[in-house]
Amino acid sequence: MARADRPALMPTGSEGPPTGGPPVADARARRAVEAVWRIESARIVAALARYTGDFELAEDVAQEAVAEALVSWSRDGAPDNPVGWLLATARRRAIDSYRRRSARDDRYAVLAGQLAEGEAATGAVTPPVRGDDLPWDPDRIDDDILALMFVACHPVLAPEARVALTLRTVGGLASEEIARAFLVPVPTVQARITRAKKTIAAAKVPFELPPAGERRERLGGVLSVLYVIFTEGSTATAGDDLLRPDLAYEAMRLARMLAAVLPDEPEVYGLQALFELTAARFPARTGPDGEAVLLEDQDRRLWDRSAIRRGLAALGTASNLGRGLGPYGLQAGIAACHATAASVGETDWDHIVLLYEALGRIAPSPVVELNRAVAVAMASGPQRALSIVDELVATDRLPGSHLLPGVRGELLIRLGRTAEARKELELAARLCRNAPERAVLLRKAAALT
């Protein structure tokens, strides 16, 4: 779990520490810059995007300011107001960029005039670092961050580009961290981010909140990106680790941020509740050597009770807003049944079946059906559940997934059909790309030999 508390390396213009020329940053300065970027990157980029009106330029000049801070803070120490220093430096970089484009550009004239007014008021000729400087309009902070999320998750972008851009601009993660989390090459992530920014510029996507009429419609795209990020963190699709808690906790942080700026949206709270209740089980899901621990074998004393309380509170808020639970709220309700049960045997499986049936009506998918089959097996026995699974097999609804033969093997074990069960579990193991999950499947198959 320690990885989740590690600060992200902030991006620079070259995707790494500056090389050559200026002196290399010392450890203290690097830690200071990392801490500021990790906490405030979303506000910095959002404020710069509103200031410049150019999303790509905002991120570029923010990175340039970070690179300059690594050198300057090593030499002079961290300023009293590090965020103000970064913003002022980035603003100057933006003006330099416009100056290079056109000395007579109207936008440059406006920006330069604003900067001149600020310097006239403060007498500053270098980036202001006073502790009482406000680096952004406090009345606009929430709208800026929310606009940043909507831009990063704009429907003109491909789903994988939305994920990468959100983690980069809103989460403050470097390309190396995103690549490591999703097990893709760093150049692939960099290319996705670059294409995403170019697409946003080509589509002339404004840096602003969508109109009220569009906001709820486009909110689904934002929530789905956070859901994908958390899902990959809670059960990695591939690799040697069952969990990637740093990725899951980043999605949780962004969900809390979204709930703070959209307090009237029940699905935002539903998503937050789902994350909290699911992450509460993280401490018990792996053993000392990283091996997967199944739900029935988990030591529930290790579950994070604070996270469960937060999740139940968020689920209560989603319910009390009066518009009914959506897909994320229903999934949170299922997670709440698990989180509040003393054991697998004491879990309210009948209620979970009802929740999956409701979820299947408003957000049908083969994974929902498969999970419903598991709940039906616990509530009513394996034979009824097997008929649901066999229907998924017959219609080829989950091609290439290890989940379907894995569940089918479990049901066959309970029905005493061990030879068939072993074949299903071995098939599931061959399809599974996550090492701890694969080890569990192989152990179960071997036990049937």
N, C-alpha and C positions, 0 to 999 in steps of 0.2 A: 504493500500500500504506500510505501514511501515515495514511489515515483509520482504519485498524484500531487505531492507537496513540492516537487522540484520546480523552480521557476523556469519558464520557457526562455530559450535563447531568443533574444529579439532579432528580427530580421535587419539586415543592412542592405545597401544597394547591391552588394555582390554576394548576398546570401551567406555571409560569414564575416569574421573580423577583418578590418582593413589590413592589407598587407603592403609593405613597402612604404616609403615616404615618412609619414608621421610616426611617432613612437607608438609601440603596442600598448594597449590599455592595461593598467595594473589590475590586480584581482579585486581590490576594493571598489574601484570605479566601475568595473564590469558588473559586480554584484549590485551596485546602486542603480546602474542603468537598467539592468535586467528587472530589478524590483519595480521600478517606475513603469517600465514598458508592460510588464505582466499585469499590473493592476490598472493602468490608465490608458493602454493602447487604444481601446475602443473610443474613449472620449477624445483622445488626441487626433486620431484619424477622422472621426466624425466632425470635430470642430474645424479641422483643416478642409474637409470636403465642403462643408457649408461656406467656409471663408473663400475658397478658390472656385467653387462650383465645378470642380473637375475631380472626379473620384480617383482616377489613376494618378494624377499629379499629387493629390493629397497623400496617398500612401507612399509615393516615391520620395517626396520631400520629408515625410516623417522618418523614413529610413535613413535619409541623408543626415537628418538632425541627430539620430541615434548614433550613427557612425562618428559624427563630430563630437558628440558628448563623450564617447569612449576615450578620445584623445584629450579633450579639454578638461574633463573631470579628473583624469589621471594627473594632469599637470597642475590644475588650480583647485582641485577638490570639488565636491558636489555643491551646487548652488543652494541657496535657502529655499528657492521655489523651483525644483527640478522640472516640474511639468510646464511651468511658465517659460523656463529656459528652452525646453524642447520645442514648444509651440512658437516662440518668438524666432528661434533659429529656423524652423521649418517654414515659417512665413517669409523670412528673408530668402530662403532657397526658392520658394514659389515665385517671388518677385524677380529673382535672377533668371528663372526659367522663362517668365514672360518677357523679360528684357531681351533675352537671347532670341526669342521668337520674333519680336517686333518692338522696336524702341517706341513706336507711336501707337502701340496697341491700346485701345480704349480700356480694356480690363486692367492692364498694367497701370494705367494712370489712376484708376480708381483704387487699386490695392496700394500703390505707392503713396497716394494721398492719405489713405487710412493709416499707413505706417508712420507717415510724417506727423500726422495729428497726434498719434500716440507718443512719438518721441518728443514732440513739442511740449506735451503735457508732463512727461516724466523727466525730460532732460537726458534720456538714455540714448547712447550711440552704440551700445552692445545689447544683446538679448537681456531683457529685464529679469532679475532674479529675486526681487524683493518678496518676502513671505506673504505680503498682503495683496500682491497682484492676483487678479482673477484671470486665468488663462482662457476662459470661455464664459459666455453668458450663462449664469446659473439657471435662468428661466428656460434655456433651450437645451440643457444637457440631455434630458430624457428624450426629447424629440430627435435630437441628433443621433443618439445611439440607436433608437428605434429605426430611424431612416437608414442608418448604416446596415442594420440587419435586413431591411426590406430590399436595399440595393444589392447586397451580397447574395440574396436568395431570389433575385428577380427571375421571372419565368422565361426570359430570353436565354438564360444560361442552362446548360446541361446539368443534370442532377449532381454528377461528380464534381463539376466546376463550382456549383453552389456550396458543396461541402468544403472544398479546399479554400474557397475565397472567404467563407464565414470563419473558418478556423484561423485563417491568416489575418483578416482585418478586424474581426470582432473578438476573436479569442487571443490574438497576439502570438500565435504559434509560428515558428519558423518552418520553412519548407521541409527541412530535414525531419522535424518532428511529425509533420503530417504524413510524410512518406513512410516513416517508421511505423506509424500507427496503422496505416492501411496497406502496408507491405507492398508498396510500389516504388519504383525508382524516383530519386529526388528530381531528375530532369522532367519526369512525367508530371509531378506536382507543380513544378515551376511553369511548365508549358500550360497546364490547366489554368493557373492563376493569370498568366500573361494573356491567354486567349480570353479569359473571362473579362478582364479589364478592357481589352480591345473591343469585345462584344458590347459591353456596357457603353463605351464611348461611341461606337458605331450606331448603336440603337438610340443614342442621345437620351439615355435614362437620366432623369434629373435627380440630384441629391435632395430628396424631400420625401416626406411621408406621402403615401398614396392618398388620394381623396377618400373621405370617410366611406363613400359607397363602395370603393374597391378594397379598403383595408382588410375587412373581414374575409373577403374572397381570397386575397393574396396571403393572408396570415397562415393559411394551411400549408403553403410552400415553406414558410419559415419554420413552422413546427415540424414538418417532415424532415427538414435538414437536421434539426437538433435531435430528432428521433433516430435518424440514421447514425449520427455520431455516437449517441449514447448506446445504441444497440451493438455497435462494433466494439465499444469499450466494455460492455457487460458480458458479452460472449464473442470473443474474437473469431472471425471466420477462418483464420489460418494462423499458423505459427506455433511456437512452443509454449505460449502463455494462454491459459483459459480466459483470463481477464486482462483488459488494458484500462485499469482504473483511472489513469491520468486522463484518458480520452473521455471516459464516462463522467468524471468530475467536471471536466471543462463544459460538457453539454449541460450538466446540472447548474453550473454557474451562469451560463447564458440563459437557461430557462428561468432562473430566479430574476435575472436582469429584465427579461421580457415581462415577467409577472409584475415587476415593479412599475413598468411603464405602460402596461395594458391591464389595469386592475379590474376591468369589467368583462374580460373574456374568459368564460368558464373553461374552454379547452386549454388555455395557457396554464391554468391551475391544474387541470387534469394531467397535462404533460409533466408539470413539476411534481405532482403527487406520484405519478408512475416512476419517475426517476428516483425520488427519495425512497420509496418503498422497495424498489428493486435493489438499489445500492445498499440498503440496510443489511442485506444478506451477504454482501461481498466478503466480510471477514470469515464467514463459515463455509464459503464455497470452494476453497482450496485448502489442501493440507500443507504440512511443513515443507514438502518438496515441490509444491505447486501442482500436485495432482488434484483432479476434480473430485469434489465431494457431492454426492447426490443429495437431493432435498431430504429424503427420508433419513439420511445418515448425518445431517448437519447438526452441530451443537447450537441450538437456538439461543443459548446464553451468550453466544458471540455476536448475535445480531445487534445492530446499532439501534438502540431504543430511541435515541434522540431523532434519528432519521425517520423512524417509524412515526413518531409524534408529528414531525413536520409534514410527512406525507399524508397522514390522516387529516391534519388541519387543512392542507391544500385541497384535498378531496372534498372536505366539508365546504370549503369556500366555493369550489366548482359546483357543488350540488345546490348551494344556497343562492346562487346567482339567478336561478329560476328558469333557465333555458334548456334544462336537461343535460345529461352527460353525453358527450360525443365519443368518438373512438378512443381517444387517449384517456378520458375519464372512466370509460368502461374497463379499459385495461388496468387502470389504477385501482378500480374496485376489485378486480381479480387479485391484484397484488396485495390489496388490503386483507383479503380473506386469508391468504397465506401468512401475512405478517402478524396477524392477530391470533392465529391458531397455535395451540400448545404443541401440536404434533401433526404429522400427515393424517393420521387416523381421525383426529378431531377437527380437521378442516371441513368447512361447509361446502362439500363438493356439489351438492344440488344447486346451491346459489351460484357457484362458479359456472355450472352448466348453463344456467339461465343467462348469466352475463355474456358468455360466449355466444349464445344464440342471438342475443341482442346485438352484439358486436358483428356477427355474421350478417345481420340484416342491414346495418348501416355502413359497414366496411368489409364486404365479403372478400375473402382470400383463401387460398388453400392452406396457408399456415394457420389461419384462424380455425378452419375446419379440423386440422390435425390436432391442434391444442384442445378443441372441443372434444375430440375423440378421447384424449387422455383423461379429461375431466369425467366424461361419460363412463369410462372404464372404472374410475374410482368411485363414482356414485352408483352405477348400475351393473357393473361387471364387464369383463373383457369382450364377450360375444357381441354385444351391441356396438361397442367401440370398433371392433374389427370390421364390421360392415361399413362403417364410415370410412375407415382407412382403405378398405378394398375398393371403395368407390373412387377414392383419390388415385389409387393405383390404376384402375381401369381407364380413367380419363386422362392419365398422364399429366396430372396437375402440378407435380413437383419434380420435373425431370432433373436428374443429376444431384438431387439433394440427399444428404445422408439422413435427414430427419425422418423421412417417410419409412425407409426400411428399419431404422432404429426403433421407432414406435411400434411398427408391426412386429418386430422381433420380441419386444417386451410383452405385447398382447398374446403372442403365440406361446411364450413361456408360461403365462398364467393359465392358458388353456391346455397345457401339457403337451403341446406339439413341438417338442424340443428339437427335433431334426430340422424342421422348417425354420424354427426360431434361430438356430445357429447360422443357417445360410443367410437369413436376413441381417443378423448382426454383423456377420463377416462382410456382407455387401456394404452395410453402413460404414464399417471401418475403412473399407477401400475408398469410399467416396468422401470421408471426412478429412478435412485439411487442418484441423486443429489437433495438435498432438495430445493434450490431456483428454479431450473428448474421445479421440481414437483409442487411447489406452483403456478407457472404461469399456468401450464396445468390445475390444479384443478380450478383456478379462471375462466379460459376461459370456462371450462366445466360447472361450476355452473351458469355462465351468460347465458347459453343456456337452462337452466332448466325452 
